[in-house]
Amino acid sequence: MPQPNMNQMLRQVQKMQQDMMAAQEALKDEEVTATAGGGMVTVTVSGDQVVKAITIDPEAIDPEDPELLQDMVLAAVNEGLRSAQELAAKKMGGLTGGLDPSSLGLPPGLF
């Protein structure tokens, strides 16, 4: 069995790391939108999972039922974060070919 070329492997890992860092930067510019309550609450989240905006339809503001509005905001934020995570996983998974860098025994945080 041939010995793996360590220099070539190291170059491949370094390139993968550079590509992943570039993809993480690009995710900051991408956004997903989620709604709740039939569109009464809209949340915009960036690809790097930062909540950028929350829009609440004035009709959703019922002083007699603040819990309903709270629930709608919570639902929209959670859906927005889930969508942003899905977007990031799709972008990052394409770079590693589905390979989990931790499966190589590389330290966490390297990627």
Secondary structure, 3 states (H helix, E strand, C coil): CCCCCHHHHHHHHHHHHHHHHHHHHHHCCCEEEEEECCCCEEEEEECCCCEEEEEECHHHCCCCCHHHHHHHHHHHHHHHHHHHHHHHHHHHHHHHCCCCHHHHCCCCCCC
